[in-house]
Amino acid sequence: MHSTTAIDPDALLAPVGAAVDELAVLAAEGRVRDLSHDQLSALVAGVRREQARLEAVLLTAVGEVDARGSHVHDGALTSGAWLRMRTNATPHEATGTVRTARVLRSGVLPETAAALAAGDISPQHARVITSGVADAPAAAVALIEREAVEAARSADVRAAAGLMKAFQHALDPDDADAAAVRRYERAGITLTPTLDGSLAITGTADEVSGATLATAVDAASPLLPGDRRTAARRRLDGLVAICRRYLASPDAPRTGRVGHPHVIVTVDAHTLAADASAAAPGRAAPDGSPKGSSNASMSGSPGATLSWIGRIAGSTARRLGCSSLATIVAIGPDGRVVEAGSQRRFFTAAQRRAIIARDGDRCCAPYCDRPITWADGHHLIPVEQRGPTTVDNGALPCEGHHLLVHEGHWRLERLPDGRYLLRHRDGRVIGPEAHPPGHNRPPPNRHT
């Protein structure tokens, strides 16, 4: 034991615990609902302030243990390990806490320590400031600390981090350059197929790559009226749109002698025929049995295989088959290639322009106003049912509605007056829309 006084930490913390208990009961009993907005604002600000003050006490205690080396009394080899043992903190969190405590205990940042103890700044602000002055001369730290504390009092952690980064760059440009090189070398993304068929995307980007990526994705994923996608889904759709344009560009590099790279879908011939028949209400199954019979229910297929991903549903394969994004490789019962990327599946740029001229500049699905730039080419009569790749048999639903048509078991139909409707295999119908958006759509006075 290193205690030399009669201080009892439990006794000191007892009033704090009692006050927290009272607040916890207030929250548990739902009495917070009785507070006015001003009272709630004061409660939030007060809790935050007291959290910061308690964190200041914790950092002081951790700094003392670190300076004494008394962590060894609990069998810990480092102060960080001891802190993990006592608080269940992660290694990263414990290491950061020890570093912050060490700098504050050194006395080089008196105003930062005082502001944290008063609850004027958050523990996160304190960590940013202490990490920003690591190994800096005391005279330089004295010049920047007041400005850093003021920034921490009035702004979020990013503002304080930006100020400390500018300080580091001015203090040692060469070290800043070396740090930038390290960030560049560490940057990268990992694409990992998961067992459920998704693709996990993880990673970090260096400054320039990150800014370029964020700018491009933001431009390619605008928020439209009525758009119910999450921000994450919009960003993914924007990134996919950029990749599609690149793969379709004549400037995309060729891979050996096989031409531009494309997604490859490998599917058995029965899958395309079986899924096509199942998607059409009232049609017979491939074996001639009517839809809904026991034989029809057994006419499913194992789906298809998508490059980089693995097994996918047959409906997804058919959706990809509508677009030149993918090359379809159909395998017959004997293992031979029946079809390999037949151009009859893919709508040309000229055909897309003709469809736009006919249908307008929006997704053709009823009540959808997503722009035509998001649209996929779609065969109204599937290729597997000998539907031709022609303007008359073509439509341009957005990717979301194209997904619903194939995987969601809806069927897109064009009426004689040029409007569209969606019909589900259970009988539900959406549309036609009385006043379809798009500058080329039929006049609204045409009856259904």
PAROLUM-973272 format. One line per 5 residues: number of its first residue (from 1); their letters; for each residue x, y, z of C-alpha. Coordinates in Angstrom, 1 decimal, decimal comma. Layout:
<rs>
NUM> a> X Y Z | ...
</rs>
This chain:
<rs>
1> mhstt> 0,0 0,0 0,0 | 1,3 3,5 -0,8 | -1,4 5,5 1,0 | 0,1 7,8 3,6 | -3,1 9,6 4,7
6> aidpd> -6,5 8,8 6,1 | -8,2 9,5 2,9 | -11,0 7,0 2,2 | -11,9 7,0 -1,6 | -15,1 5,1 -0,9
11> allap> -16,2 7,8 1,6 | -15,4 10,5 -0,9 | -17,3 8,8 -3,7 | -20,4 8,0 -1,5 | -22,1 11,4 -2,1
16> vgaav> -21,3 11,1 -5,8 | -22,9 7,7 -5,9 | -25,9 8,9 -4,0 | -26,5 11,7 -6,5 | -26,1 9,4 -9,4
21> delav> -28,5 6,9 -7,8 | -31,1 9,7 -7,6 | -30,6 10,6 -11,2 | -30,8 6,9 -12,3 | -34,1 6,5 -10,4
26> laaeg> -35,4 9,6 -12,0 | -34,6 8,2 -15,4 | -35,8 4,6 -14,6 | -39,1 5,8 -13,3 | -39,7 7,9 -16,4
31> rvrdl> -39,8 11,2 -14,5 | -37,5 12,7 -17,1 | -40,7 13,1 -19,2 | -42,0 15,6 -16,7 | -39,0 18,0 -17,3
36> shdql> -39,3 21,0 -19,6 | -37,1 21,4 -22,5 | -34,9 23,9 -20,6 | -34,6 21,5 -17,7 | -33,6 18,6 -20,1
41> salva> -31,0 20,9 -21,7 | -29,6 21,7 -18,3 | -29,6 18,1 -17,3 | -27,7 17,0 -20,4 | -25,1 19,8 -20,0
46> gvrre> -24,7 19,1 -16,3 | -24,2 15,4 -16,8 | -21,6 16,1 -19,4 | -19,8 18,5 -17,2 | -19,7 16,1 -14,2
51> qarle> -18,5 13,3 -16,5 | -15,6 15,5 -17,5 | -14,8 16,4 -13,9 | -14,8 12,7 -12,9 | -12,6 11,9 -15,9
56> avllt> -10,1 14,5 -14,6 | -10,0 12,7 -11,3 | -9,6 9,3 -13,0 | -6,7 10,7 -15,2 | -5,0 12,1 -12,1
61> avgev> -5,2 8,7 -10,4 | -4,0 6,8 -13,5 | -1,1 9,3 -13,8 | -0,1 8,7 -10,2 | -0,1 4,9 -10,6
66> dargs> 1,9 5,3 -13,9 | 4,5 7,5 -12,2 | 4,9 5,2 -9,2 | 4,9 2,0 -11,3 | 2,6 0,6 -8,7
71> hvhdg> 0,7 -1,4 -11,3 | 3,1 -4,2 -10,6 | 1,4 -4,8 -7,3 | -1,6 -6,1 -9,2 | 0,6 -8,3 -11,4
76> altsg> 0,3 -6,0 -14,4 | 3,3 -5,4 -16,6 | 2,2 -2,0 -17,8 | 0,0 0,8 -16,6 | -2,2 0,2 -19,6
81> awlrm> -2,6 -3,5 -18,7 | -3,5 -2,5 -15,1 | -6,1 -0,1 -16,4 | -7,7 -2,8 -18,6 | -7,8 -5,0 -15,5
86> rtnat> -9,5 -2,4 -13,4 | -11,9 -0,9 -16,0 | -12,4 -3,5 -18,8 | -11,1 -0,9 -21,2 | -9,9 -1,9 -24,6
91> pheat> -6,2 -1,9 -25,2 | -6,4 1,2 -27,5 | -8,6 3,0 -24,9 | -6,3 2,1 -22,0 | -3,2 3,2 -23,8
96> gtvrt> -4,7 6,5 -24,8 | -5,8 7,1 -21,2 | -2,4 6,4 -19,8 | -0,8 8,8 -22,4 | -3,2 11,6 -21,6
101> arvlr> -2,7 11,1 -17,8 | 1,1 11,1 -18,3 | 1,1 14,4 -20,2 | -1,3 16,1 -17,8 | 0,7 15,0 -14,8
106> sgvlp> 3,9 16,4 -16,3 | 2,4 19,9 -15,8 | 3,1 21,0 -19,3 | -0,6 21,7 -19,9 | -1,9 23,4 -16,8
111> etaaa> -4,8 25,2 -18,5 | -6,0 22,0 -20,1 | -6,0 20,2 -16,8 | -7,9 23,0 -15,1 | -10,5 23,2 -17,9
116> laagd> -11,1 19,5 -17,7 | -11,3 19,5 -13,9 | -13,9 22,3 -14,2 | -15,9 20,4 -16,7 | -15,4 23,1 -19,4
121> ispqh> -13,9 20,7 -21,9 | -14,6 17,0 -22,6 | -12,1 14,2 -22,0 | -11,9 13,7 -25,8 | -10,8 17,3 -26,2
126> arvit> -8,1 16,8 -23,5 | -6,8 13,7 -25,3 | -6,6 15,5 -28,6 | -4,6 18,4 -27,0 | -2,3 16,1 -25,1
131> sgvad> -1,5 13,9 -28,1 | -0,9 17,0 -30,2 | 1,8 18,3 -27,9 | 3,7 15,0 -27,5 | 7,4 15,6 -27,7
136> apaaa> 7,0 19,3 -28,4 | 9,2 21,9 -26,6 | 7,6 23,4 -23,5 | 7,9 26,9 -24,9 | 6,0 25,9 -28,0
141> valie> 3,3 24,2 -26,0 | 2,8 27,3 -23,9 | 2,2 29,3 -27,1 | -0,5 27,0 -28,4 | -2,3 25,8 -25,2
146> reave> -4,5 28,8 -24,6 | -5,8 28,8 -28,1 | -6,3 25,0 -28,0 | -8,3 25,2 -24,8 | -10,5 28,0 -26,2
151> aarsa> -11,2 26,0 -29,3 | -12,1 23,0 -27,1 | -14,5 25,1 -25,0 | -16,4 26,5 -28,0 | -16,2 23,7 -30,7
156> dvraa> -16,2 20,0 -31,2 | -13,2 17,7 -31,1 | -12,6 18,0 -34,9 | -11,8 21,7 -34,5 | -9,3 21,1 -31,7
161> aglmk> -7,8 18,3 -33,7 | -7,4 20,5 -36,7 | -5,7 23,2 -34,6 | -3,3 20,7 -33,1 | -2,5 19,2 -36,5
166> afqha> -1,6 22,7 -37,8 | 0,6 23,2 -34,7 | 2,4 19,9 -35,4 | 2,9 20,8 -39,1 | 4,3 24,2 -38,2
171> ldpdd> 6,5 22,8 -35,4 | 8,1 20,0 -37,5 | 7,2 19,9 -41,2 | 9,4 17,0 -41,9 | 7,7 14,9 -39,2
176> adaaa> 4,3 15,9 -40,6 | 5,5 14,7 -44,0 | 6,7 11,4 -42,6 | 3,3 11,0 -40,8 | 1,5 11,6 -44,1
181> vrrye> 3,6 8,9 -45,8 | 2,8 6,5 -43,0 | -0,9 7,2 -43,4 | -0,6 6,7 -47,2 | 1,2 3,4 -46,7
186> ragit> -1,4 2,1 -44,2 | -4,4 3,1 -46,3 | -6,3 0,6 -48,3 | -9,6 -1,3 -48,5 | -10,4 -4,9 -48,0
191> ltptl> -13,2 -6,7 -49,9 | -14,3 -9,8 -48,0 | -17,2 -12,0 -49,2 | -19,4 -13,1 -46,4 | -21,2 -16,4 -46,0
196> dgsla> -24,6 -14,8 -46,6 | -23,6 -13,5 -50,0 | -22,8 -9,9 -49,0 | -19,4 -8,2 -49,5 | -17,9 -6,6 -46,4
201> itgta> -16,0 -3,4 -47,3 | -13,5 -2,1 -44,7 | -10,5 0,2 -44,7 | -9,2 3,7 -44,5 | -8,1 6,2 -47,1
206> devsg> -5,3 8,8 -47,0 | -6,1 12,5 -47,2 | -6,1 12,9 -51,0 | -7,7 9,5 -51,8 | -10,4 10,1 -49,1
211> atlat> -11,3 13,6 -50,4 | -11,4 12,3 -54,0 | -13,6 9,3 -53,0 | -15,9 11,4 -50,9 | -16,4 14,1 -53,6
216> avdaa> -17,1 11,6 -56,3 | -19,5 9,5 -54,2 | -21,3 12,6 -53,0 | -21,8 13,8 -56,6 | -23,0 10,4 -57,8
221> spllp> -25,5 9,9 -55,0 | -27,8 13,0 -54,8 | -30,7 13,1 -52,4 | -33,9 13,2 -54,3 | -37,4 14,1 -53,1
226> gdrrt> -39,1 11,0 -51,7 | -35,8 9,0 -51,6 | -36,1 6,6 -48,7 | -32,7 5,1 -48,9 | -30,4 5,5 -46,0
231> aarrr> -27,3 7,7 -46,4 | -25,1 4,6 -46,4 | -27,2 3,0 -49,1 | -27,0 6,2 -51,2 | -23,2 6,3 -50,9
236> ldglv> -23,0 2,6 -51,9 | -25,2 3,2 -54,9 | -23,1 6,2 -55,9 | -19,9 4,2 -55,7 | -21,5 1,4 -57,8
241> aicrr> -22,6 4,0 -60,4 | -19,1 5,3 -60,7 | -17,7 1,8 -61,1 | -20,3 0,9 -63,8 | -19,4 4,0 -65,8
246> ylasp> -15,8 3,1 -65,6 | -16,3 -0,5 -66,6 | -18,4 0,7 -69,6 | -15,9 3,3 -70,6 | -13,6 2,6 -73,6
251> daprt> -10,8 4,0 -71,5 | -11,0 1,2 -69,0 | -7,9 -1,0 -69,2 | -8,2 -4,3 -71,0 | -7,3 -7,5 -69,2
256> grvgh> -5,0 -9,5 -71,5 | -6,9 -10,3 -74,7 | -10,3 -10,7 -73,2 | -11,4 -7,1 -73,5 | -12,7 -4,8 -70,8
261> phviv> -13,3 -6,4 -67,4 | -16,9 -7,3 -66,5 | -18,7 -9,1 -63,8 | -19,2 -12,7 -64,7 | -22,3 -14,7 -63,8
266> tvdah> -22,1 -18,5 -64,2 | -25,5 -20,2 -64,2 | -26,9 -23,5 -65,3 | -29,4 -23,3 -68,2 | -32,2 -24,7 -66,1
271> tlaad> -32,0 -21,8 -63,6 | -32,8 -19,2 -66,2 | -35,7 -21,1 -67,6 | -37,1 -22,1 -64,2 | -36,9 -18,7 -62,7
276> asaaa> -38,3 -17,0 -65,8 | -41,4 -19,3 -65,7 | -41,8 -18,9 -62,0 | -41,8 -15,1 -62,4 | -44,7 -15,0 -64,8
281> pgraa> -48,1 -15,5 -63,1 | -50,2 -18,2 -64,7 | -47,4 -19,6 -66,8 | -46,5 -23,3 -66,9 | -43,4 -24,6 -65,2
286> pdgsp> -40,5 -25,8 -67,4 | -41,7 -29,4 -67,1 | -45,2 -28,5 -68,3 | -47,0 -28,5 -65,0 | -49,1 -25,5 -64,1
291> kgssn> -47,8 -22,9 -61,8 | -48,6 -23,7 -58,2 | -48,5 -27,5 -58,6 | -46,2 -29,7 -56,6 | -44,0 -30,3 -59,6
296> asmsg> -43,7 -26,6 -60,2 | -42,7 -26,0 -56,6 | -39,9 -28,5 -57,1 | -38,6 -26,8 -60,3 | -36,3 -24,4 -58,4
301> spgat> -32,6 -24,2 -59,1 | -29,4 -23,8 -57,1 | -29,1 -20,3 -58,5 | -25,9 -19,0 -60,0 | -22,3 -18,0 -59,2
306> lswig> -21,2 -14,4 -59,2 | -17,5 -13,5 -59,6 | -15,9 -12,4 -56,3 | -19,1 -13,2 -54,3 | -20,1 -16,8 -54,9
311> riags> -23,6 -18,3 -54,9 | -26,5 -15,9 -55,7 | -30,2 -16,4 -56,4 | -31,4 -17,2 -59,9 | -33,5 -14,0 -59,9
316> tarrl> -30,4 -12,0 -59,2 | -28,6 -13,7 -62,1 | -31,5 -12,8 -64,4 | -31,5 -9,2 -63,3 | -27,8 -9,0 -64,1
321> gcssl> -28,5 -10,6 -67,4 | -30,5 -7,5 -68,4 | -27,5 -5,3 -68,3 | -24,1 -5,2 -69,9 | -22,6 -4,9 -66,5
326> ativa> -22,3 -8,7 -66,4 | -21,3 -11,4 -68,8 | -23,7 -14,4 -68,5 | -22,1 -17,9 -68,9 | -24,9 -20,5 -69,1
331> igpdg> -23,8 -24,2 -68,5 | -25,9 -27,0 -70,0 | -26,6 -30,4 -68,3 | -23,6 -31,9 -69,8 | -21,3 -29,2 -68,5
336> rvvea> -20,8 -27,4 -71,8 | -21,2 -23,7 -72,2 | -24,6 -23,0 -73,8 | -24,3 -19,3 -73,9 | -21,5 -16,9 -73,1
341> gsqrr> -22,4 -13,2 -73,0 | -24,6 -13,2 -76,0 | -25,1 -9,6 -77,1 | -28,8 -10,2 -77,6 | -29,2 -9,7 -73,8
346> fftaa> -27,7 -6,2 -73,6 | -29,3 -2,9 -74,6 | -27,1 -0,7 -76,6 | -26,5 3,0 -75,9 | -28,6 3,9 -78,9
351> qrrai> -31,5 1,6 -77,7 | -31,3 3,3 -74,2 | -31,6 6,7 -75,8 | -34,6 5,6 -77,8 | -36,3 4,3 -74,7
356> iardg> -35,6 7,5 -72,9 | -37,1 9,5 -75,8 | -40,2 7,3 -75,6 | -40,7 7,0 -71,8 | -39,1 10,2 -70,4
361> drcca> -36,2 11,0 -68,1 | -37,3 9,2 -65,0 | -37,6 5,6 -63,8 | -40,5 4,0 -65,6 | -42,0 2,4 -62,4
366> pycdr> -45,2 4,1 -61,2 | -44,6 6,8 -58,6 | -40,8 6,8 -58,8 | -39,0 9,9 -59,7 | -35,4 8,7 -59,7
371> pitwa> -33,4 9,9 -62,7 | -32,8 7,8 -65,8 | -29,1 7,9 -65,1 | -29,8 5,4 -62,3 | -31,7 3,1 -64,6
376> dghhl> -31,0 -0,5 -65,7 | -32,1 -2,0 -69,0 | -34,9 -4,5 -68,5 | -36,6 -7,0 -70,8 | -40,4 -6,8 -70,4
381> ipveq> -40,6 -10,3 -71,8 | -37,6 -12,1 -70,4 | -34,9 -13,3 -72,7 | -35,4 -16,8 -71,4 | -39,0 -16,6 -72,8
386> rgptt> -37,5 -15,5 -76,1 | -38,0 -11,9 -75,4 | -36,0 -9,8 -77,9 | -33,5 -7,1 -76,9 | -35,4 -4,3 -78,7
391> vdnga> -36,7 -0,9 -77,9 | -40,3 -2,3 -77,9 | -39,4 -4,9 -75,4 | -37,2 -2,7 -73,3 | -37,8 -0,5 -70,3
396> lpceg> -35,5 1,5 -67,9 | -36,4 0,9 -64,2 | -34,1 2,3 -61,6 | -31,9 -0,2 -59,8 | -34,2 -0,4 -56,8
401> hhllv> -37,3 -1,3 -58,9 | -35,2 -3,6 -61,1 | -34,4 -5,5 -57,9 | -38,1 -5,6 -57,0 | -39,0 -6,9 -60,4
406> heghw> -36,6 -9,9 -60,3 | -36,0 -10,7 -56,6 | -39,2 -9,2 -55,4 | -41,4 -11,2 -57,8 | -43,1 -8,1 -59,5
411> rlerl> -43,6 -7,8 -63,2 | -43,3 -4,6 -65,1 | -45,9 -4,1 -67,8 | -46,3 -1,3 -70,4 | -49,8 -0,3 -71,3
416> pdgry> -51,0 0,6 -74,8 | -50,9 4,3 -73,8 | -47,3 4,1 -72,8 | -47,7 4,1 -69,1 | -46,4 1,4 -66,8
421> llrhr> -47,7 -0,7 -64,0 | -46,2 -3,2 -61,6 | -48,0 -6,5 -61,0 | -47,0 -8,9 -58,2 | -47,4 -12,6 -58,6
426> dgrvi> -49,9 -12,6 -55,6 | -52,2 -10,3 -57,6 | -51,3 -6,9 -56,2 | -51,0 -4,1 -58,8 | -49,3 -0,7 -58,5
431> gpeah> -50,2 1,9 -61,1 | -50,5 3,1 -63,7 | -49,7 6,6 -62,5 | -52,2 9,2 -63,6 | -49,5 11,8 -64,1
436> ppghn> -46,2 10,1 -64,7 | -43,1 12,3 -64,2 | -40,7 12,9 -67,1 | -40,9 15,3 -69,9 | -41,8 12,8 -72,6
441> rpppn> -44,5 10,8 -70,8 | -48,1 10,4 -72,3 | -50,6 13,2 -71,7 | -52,4 12,8 -68,3 | -55,8 12,8 -70,0
446> rht> -55,3 9,3 -71,3 | -57,5 6,9 -69,4 | -56,3 3,7 -67,8
</rs>
